[in-house]
Amino acid sequence: MTAAQADLAGARSEFPRSFTTDAPRVEDGAAIWRIARDSEVLDLNSSYSYLLWCRDFAATSLVARDETGSPIAFVTGYVRPERPEALVVWQVAVDASHRGRGLAGTLLDELTARVTEERGITAVETTVTPDNTASDRLFTAYAARHGAVLEREVLFDGGLFPDGVHQPEVLYRIGPLSP
């Protein structure tokens, strides 16, 4: 365990774990859509796309559930066909009442550990807009915890988006991941 991983483990132990994690189910789609909508930061996809995501990409996604079994956070991802060693993290969001407890980092760590074991990924990719400081901190800390290099470059310039008011999407490449 690196020093950063030890620090993280110590920080997380301050909060009792009052949630469980597992793969999303189709019936979670509506709750995941609401969490994404209420984040006020993520690009909101159609509710239909979240249902499909829960059906088609459950093996590369993760949901945190409260004591009643209701989703309180999620991370969605997929293995990139052109680069099968890379897990692309599509969205990460935590319900407002559960933020500030390291839940997003826990989900990201658990998902990548599972997908690394099952599919042998060695890298994580995601995109972050320049104004999304929470995601920047999340993925920068993730790279540090895993002793991985973080490279950034603009993937999609804002002018490519049809609405014309979208910030650039900056690609974060994190790897190689430590086993």
Backbone bond lengths (Angstrom), bond angles and torsions (degrees), N, CA, C in turn:
res aa  C-N    CA-C-N  psi(-1)  N-CA   C-N-CA  omega(-1)  CA-C   N-CA-C  phi
1 M - - - 1.448 - - 1.531 108.14 -
2 T 1.345 115.12 130.08 1.454 119.28 178.20 1.527 109.53 -76.07
3 A 1.327 115.83 168.92 1.467 119.98 178.17 1.532 110.44 -61.85
4 A 1.335 116.66 -39.63 1.466 119.92 179.17 1.518 110.88 -64.18
5 Q 1.338 117.32 -40.69 1.460 120.04 178.21 1.528 110.96 -65.55
6 A 1.330 117.20 -38.55 1.464 120.92 177.83 1.525 110.54 -64.58
7 D 1.335 116.58 -42.61 1.464 120.24 177.42 1.529 110.64 -60.24
8 L 1.338 115.55 -43.28 1.454 119.77 179.90 1.523 110.74 -63.11
9 A 1.305 117.04 -45.73 1.467 120.63 179.66 1.519 110.35 -59.37
10 G 1.308 117.79 -41.76 1.456 121.53 178.06 1.508 111.85 -65.69
11 A 1.327 117.29 -41.81 1.457 120.97 179.92 1.514 110.89 -65.16
12 R 1.321 117.38 -41.15 1.457 120.47 -178.15 1.525 111.59 -70.63
13 S 1.319 117.59 -26.63 1.464 119.28 -178.33 1.528 111.50 -71.26
14 E 1.342 117.79 -13.58 1.459 120.92 177.26 1.523 111.34 -68.24
15 F 1.338 117.06 -25.09 1.446 121.76 -178.78 1.522 108.60 -109.14
16 P 1.321 117.68 123.63 1.459 118.32 177.21 1.529 109.76 -64.34
17 R 1.301 116.54 141.10 1.460 120.44 -179.05 1.516 108.27 -78.68
18 S 1.314 115.23 107.34 1.462 120.79 -177.99 1.520 110.75 -111.23
19 F 1.312 116.57 28.41 1.452 120.65 -178.62 1.525 109.26 -143.36
20 T 1.324 114.49 162.05 1.459 121.46 173.41 1.520 107.57 -120.04
21 T 1.320 116.40 161.90 1.458 119.99 177.86 1.521 109.55 -128.29
22 D 1.320 114.65 146.04 1.451 120.94 172.64 1.521 109.13 -164.66
23 A 1.318 115.59 178.78 1.461 120.79 179.37 1.526 109.52 -68.22
24 P 1.327 116.88 146.41 1.468 118.84 177.29 1.526 111.03 -68.75
25 R 1.325 114.63 152.05 1.465 122.44 174.71 1.522 107.61 -115.14
26 V 1.308 116.57 158.00 1.472 120.33 -178.70 1.522 111.12 -52.08
27 E 1.315 117.08 -40.18 1.469 119.34 -178.33 1.525 113.08 -67.82
28 D 1.336 118.36 -9.10 1.472 122.50 175.00 1.523 112.06 -83.50
29 G 1.327 117.42 -13.06 1.461 121.25 -173.33 1.520 114.23 -53.48
30 A 1.328 117.46 -44.52 1.471 120.48 -178.28 1.528 111.26 -65.20
31 A 1.326 116.95 -42.48 1.468 120.20 179.77 1.531 110.65 -66.61
32 I 1.311 116.74 -40.20 1.472 120.31 178.14 1.523 109.95 -63.58
33 W 1.333 116.76 -41.98 1.468 120.56 176.92 1.528 110.43 -59.19
34 R 1.348 117.56 -43.89 1.470 120.98 179.86 1.537 111.28 -64.31
35 I 1.324 117.25 -41.22 1.472 119.90 178.89 1.527 109.64 -63.11
36 A 1.330 117.02 -42.31 1.470 120.76 178.13 1.532 110.31 -63.55
37 R 1.330 116.89 -45.33 1.470 121.03 179.01 1.520 111.28 -59.93
38 D 1.320 116.03 -46.09 1.453 120.67 -175.68 1.525 113.44 -73.33
39 S 1.333 117.37 -13.27 1.464 120.02 177.55 1.519 110.93 -65.18
40 E 1.331 116.94 -27.85 1.462 124.20 -179.24 1.525 112.84 59.56
41 V 1.328 117.53 13.73 1.460 122.00 179.10 1.528 110.72 -123.02
42 L 1.308 116.73 -39.09 1.464 120.59 -176.53 1.520 111.32 -74.15
43 D 1.331 115.57 150.98 1.458 119.98 168.27 1.522 106.21 -70.48
44 L 1.318 116.82 121.22 1.458 120.69 -177.05 1.521 109.45 -83.57
45 N 1.313 115.79 124.94 1.454 122.10 175.13 1.526 108.53 -89.58
46 S 1.327 116.79 171.76 1.460 119.67 178.02 1.524 109.89 -65.82
47 S 1.321 115.98 153.88 1.462 119.36 177.43 1.526 110.40 -60.31
48 Y 1.305 116.86 -33.50 1.464 121.79 177.69 1.533 110.81 -60.41
49 S 1.316 117.26 -40.07 1.474 119.25 -178.19 1.533 110.95 -65.52
50 Y 1.327 118.27 -33.45 1.459 119.89 177.98 1.537 111.12 -69.58
51 L 1.330 116.81 -35.07 1.459 119.65 174.47 1.530 110.59 -63.20
52 L 1.331 116.21 -46.05 1.464 120.09 177.63 1.521 111.11 -61.93
53 W 1.331 115.93 -41.16 1.467 119.55 -179.45 1.528 110.55 -59.16
54 C 1.329 115.41 -44.37 1.466 119.69 -179.70 1.523 111.64 -65.41
55 R 1.304 117.48 -29.48 1.462 120.99 178.23 1.530 112.06 -81.69
56 D 1.335 116.82 -48.32 1.463 121.01 -168.64 1.520 114.93 -92.96
57 F 1.321 118.20 -21.57 1.461 120.81 -176.61 1.535 112.46 -125.78
58 A 1.310 116.90 26.78 1.467 121.07 -179.45 1.523 111.69 -62.13
59 A 1.327 117.60 -33.10 1.469 120.45 -177.68 1.524 112.56 -69.83
60 T 1.333 116.98 -16.77 1.464 120.48 -179.95 1.522 111.51 -121.07
61 S 1.321 115.18 26.00 1.465 122.27 178.16 1.522 108.50 -136.67
62 L 1.330 115.65 166.01 1.459 120.05 -177.04 1.527 109.26 -149.12
63 V 1.328 115.53 144.15 1.463 122.53 178.11 1.522 108.09 -124.16
64 A 1.326 116.39 139.39 1.464 122.03 170.04 1.523 106.85 -98.83
65 R 1.335 115.92 137.31 1.459 121.46 -178.48 1.526 110.19 -121.76
66 D 1.324 115.28 143.64 1.460 119.18 175.56 1.528 109.37 -78.71
67 E 1.326 116.03 -174.13 1.467 119.94 -176.32 1.524 113.53 -64.76
68 T 1.340 118.10 -16.92 1.461 120.52 176.84 1.523 112.28 -91.75
69 G 1.334 116.93 -5.13 1.465 121.07 -178.85 1.512 113.93 92.39
70 S 1.332 117.04 1.93 1.464 120.51 179.97 1.523 110.85 -80.60
71 P 1.337 117.58 139.84 1.464 119.85 177.37 1.524 111.90 -63.07
72 I 1.349 115.44 134.87 1.465 121.37 177.45 1.522 111.42 -122.76
73 A 1.336 116.64 -8.87 1.459 121.21 179.14 1.524 107.49 -167.36
74 F 1.321 115.14 159.81 1.459 118.95 178.36 1.521 110.47 -154.81
75 V 1.312 114.12 158.60 1.462 122.55 167.57 1.519 105.89 -136.40
76 T 1.330 116.25 127.93 1.453 120.91 178.74 1.523 108.97 -112.58
77 G 1.306 115.17 143.66 1.448 119.51 -179.64 1.514 111.54 -157.44
78 Y 1.319 114.71 174.26 1.464 121.40 175.66 1.520 108.36 -153.67
79 V 1.313 115.81 156.75 1.454 120.78 175.05 1.519 106.90 -86.69
80 R 1.309 115.18 126.57 1.458 120.88 -174.49 1.538 110.50 -71.41
81 P 1.329 118.34 121.71 1.472 120.47 -176.15 1.533 113.81 -56.92
82 E 1.330 117.70 -39.81 1.460 120.77 -178.70 1.522 112.72 -78.33
83 R 1.304 116.16 -13.09 1.462 121.42 -178.80 1.527 108.10 -143.47
84 P 1.334 117.41 74.91 1.470 120.45 -171.08 1.520 114.87 -66.39
85 E 1.315 118.62 -6.94 1.465 120.12 174.99 1.534 111.54 -87.11
86 A 1.338 116.68 -0.18 1.466 120.33 -176.59 1.526 111.53 -113.71
87 L 1.324 115.68 128.87 1.455 122.41 170.21 1.520 107.11 -90.74
88 V 1.315 117.17 122.28 1.460 121.27 175.28 1.520 107.53 -93.51
89 V 1.318 116.51 119.69 1.462 121.38 176.80 1.520 106.98 -88.64
90 W 1.340 115.13 117.21 1.458 121.01 -175.09 1.524 110.75 -83.90
91 Q 1.314 117.19 -53.83 1.460 120.84 -179.98 1.522 110.38 -146.33
92 V 1.330 114.89 148.28 1.460 122.94 173.03 1.521 106.04 -134.76
93 A 1.318 116.70 129.68 1.466 119.56 177.66 1.525 110.14 -151.51
94 V 1.326 114.29 147.83 1.459 122.57 179.79 1.534 107.63 -127.24
95 D 1.307 116.19 134.01 1.456 120.62 175.45 1.527 109.12 -55.78
96 A 1.328 115.92 141.21 1.467 121.51 -174.44 1.529 112.94 -53.32
97 S 1.310 118.27 -36.10 1.469 120.72 -176.88 1.530 112.93 -74.20
98 H 1.320 117.51 -6.80 1.469 120.88 -178.37 1.531 112.62 -119.11
99 R 1.312 117.38 8.89 1.465 120.30 -178.92 1.522 111.23 -76.50
100 G 1.336 115.39 160.78 1.453 121.67 176.14 1.511 114.79 83.24
101 R 1.321 117.38 13.57 1.466 121.15 -178.27 1.529 112.34 -119.04
102 G 1.334 116.95 9.50 1.458 119.72 -179.67 1.512 114.06 79.12
103 L 1.321 117.11 14.90 1.461 120.87 -176.39 1.529 112.23 -64.73
104 A 1.326 118.28 -41.73 1.465 120.51 179.55 1.531 110.59 -61.39
105 G 1.322 117.02 -43.57 1.460 120.88 178.21 1.519 112.33 -64.43
106 T 1.326 116.39 -39.59 1.465 120.64 177.50 1.521 110.45 -62.22
107 L 1.325 116.82 -46.65 1.463 120.33 178.93 1.522 111.52 -60.48
108 L 1.326 115.96 -44.72 1.462 119.85 -179.59 1.525 110.79 -62.63
109 D 1.321 117.02 -43.73 1.470 120.95 177.83 1.530 111.18 -61.94
110 E 1.333 117.07 -46.09 1.461 120.32 -177.76 1.528 111.56 -67.04
111 L 1.324 116.72 -41.35 1.461 119.27 179.33 1.521 111.10 -63.76
112 T 1.319 116.86 -48.00 1.467 117.90 -177.12 1.524 111.23 -67.97
113 A 1.327 118.42 -32.66 1.467 119.91 175.85 1.525 110.01 -63.27
114 R 1.322 116.85 -44.12 1.464 120.72 -179.79 1.525 111.93 -65.20
115 V 1.335 116.72 -46.52 1.461 120.10 -177.36 1.528 110.72 -70.87
116 T 1.336 117.36 -31.69 1.462 120.25 175.24 1.519 109.91 -63.20
117 E 1.326 116.55 -45.09 1.470 121.03 -179.41 1.526 111.23 -66.15
118 E 1.328 117.06 -43.36 1.461 120.77 -174.55 1.521 113.69 -80.92
119 R 1.342 117.21 -32.87 1.464 119.78 -172.31 1.517 114.43 -125.88
120 G 1.332 116.57 -3.55 1.456 119.68 176.41 1.517 115.68 71.21
121 I 1.340 117.32 29.79 1.466 117.83 178.16 1.528 110.13 -65.47
122 T 1.320 115.25 151.02 1.467 121.04 177.76 1.516 112.04 -125.77
123 A 1.338 116.61 0.26 1.463 120.11 -177.52 1.519 110.50 -148.86
124 V 1.329 114.73 156.25 1.458 122.70 174.14 1.520 107.02 -122.34
125 E 1.321 115.46 137.95 1.457 121.81 173.59 1.520 108.27 -125.20
126 T 1.309 115.85 146.82 1.458 121.44 173.51 1.514 107.09 -157.25
127 T 1.309 117.27 168.41 1.457 120.11 171.00 1.517 108.61 -121.07
128 V 1.325 114.29 146.94 1.463 122.27 -177.65 1.523 107.40 -138.52
129 T 1.312 117.05 134.43 1.463 119.60 173.96 1.530 108.85 -80.40
130 P 1.332 117.60 151.38 1.464 120.13 -176.50 1.524 115.38 -57.78
131 D 1.336 118.12 -24.43 1.463 119.88 -178.67 1.535 113.25 -88.34
132 N 1.328 118.16 -2.32 1.464 121.06 -176.93 1.530 109.29 -94.24
133 T 1.330 115.07 78.13 1.470 120.15 -176.24 1.523 112.35 -66.86
134 A 1.340 118.19 -30.99 1.469 120.08 179.10 1.528 110.08 -63.78
135 S 1.325 118.01 -44.67 1.464 120.66 178.95 1.524 111.18 -68.02
136 D 1.325 116.83 -38.54 1.474 119.30 177.14 1.527 109.66 -59.19
137 R 1.321 117.27 -46.49 1.469 120.70 179.20 1.527 111.26 -63.89
138 L 1.332 116.41 -42.26 1.466 120.92 -179.18 1.529 110.87 -58.49
139 F 1.320 117.86 -50.13 1.464 120.65 -175.40 1.522 112.56 -77.82
140 T 1.326 117.77 -29.84 1.466 120.03 174.40 1.528 109.75 -66.25
141 A 1.325 116.74 -43.28 1.462 120.75 178.07 1.527 110.99 -66.92
142 Y 1.325 116.80 -38.26 1.462 120.65 178.01 1.531 110.17 -59.30
143 A 1.328 116.81 -47.75 1.466 120.34 179.09 1.525 110.91 -59.43
144 A 1.322 116.98 -42.64 1.470 120.64 179.68 1.525 111.13 -64.49
145 R 1.333 117.29 -43.32 1.467 120.40 179.64 1.519 112.29 -60.91
146 H 1.308 116.06 -32.48 1.464 120.77 -175.28 1.527 112.62 -100.52
147 G 1.325 116.32 8.94 1.458 120.08 177.63 1.517 112.96 58.81
148 A 1.315 116.79 33.64 1.463 122.15 -175.24 1.523 111.09 -108.73
149 V 1.302 114.87 155.18 1.463 121.96 176.12 1.527 108.24 -78.86
150 L 1.322 116.58 139.81 1.459 122.65 175.11 1.516 108.25 -115.13
151 E 1.328 116.17 118.32 1.466 121.86 176.15 1.517 108.20 -112.74
152 R 1.341 116.27 142.11 1.465 121.65 179.90 1.524 109.53 -126.08
153 E 1.328 115.50 139.68 1.465 121.32 172.00 1.522 108.04 -157.21
154 V 1.318 116.69 151.61 1.456 119.92 179.30 1.533 108.09 -68.82
155 L 1.322 115.82 124.91 1.456 121.08 177.61 1.526 110.07 -93.07
156 F 1.331 115.97 -49.24 1.457 121.07 179.84 1.520 108.93 -128.02
157 D 1.311 116.29 115.64 1.461 121.39 175.73 1.531 108.74 -65.79
158 G 1.318 115.96 147.82 1.461 120.58 -178.58 1.514 113.69 -56.28
159 G 1.326 117.74 -29.87 1.456 121.36 -179.43 1.519 114.42 -68.13
160 L 1.309 118.28 -14.34 1.463 121.49 179.07 1.523 112.83 -76.11
161 F 1.332 117.13 -19.50 1.455 120.69 -176.76 1.523 109.99 -81.90
162 P 1.331 117.79 136.43 1.466 120.19 -173.38 1.519 115.05 -66.02
163 D 1.336 118.34 -22.42 1.462 119.14 -179.02 1.524 112.21 -80.48
164 G 1.330 117.18 -13.34 1.450 121.45 173.93 1.510 116.96 74.98
165 V 1.318 118.26 -2.13 1.461 120.06 -177.89 1.527 112.03 -120.53
166 H 1.303 116.99 16.81 1.461 121.55 -176.67 1.521 110.03 -87.63
167 Q 1.311 116.51 137.13 1.456 120.68 174.63 1.527 109.08 -71.30
168 P 1.327 117.60 161.24 1.461 118.79 176.32 1.525 110.43 -64.02
169 E 1.321 115.29 148.83 1.460 121.66 173.86 1.525 106.93 -97.67
170 V 1.321 116.01 116.23 1.456 122.28 -178.26 1.527 108.36 -93.72
171 L 1.333 115.62 124.19 1.456 121.28 178.71 1.517 109.45 -78.73
172 Y 1.313 116.44 127.43 1.467 123.66 173.42 1.527 106.05 -105.59
173 R 1.317 117.41 120.00 1.458 122.62 174.10 1.523 107.41 -109.23
174 I 1.328 116.39 121.96 1.466 121.53 -176.82 1.526 108.53 -121.04
175 G 1.324 116.41 122.34 1.451 119.19 178.33 1.512 111.03 166.38
176 P 1.280 118.51 173.27 1.461 124.36 -4.32 1.528 110.37 -73.93
177 L 1.338 114.63 148.34 1.457 120.08 179.05 1.508 110.31 -80.76
178 S 1.325 115.96 142.33 1.456 121.33 175.76 1.513 108.51 -76.23
179 P 1.338 117.81 139.90 1.468 119.22 179.37 1.509 111.88 -67.78
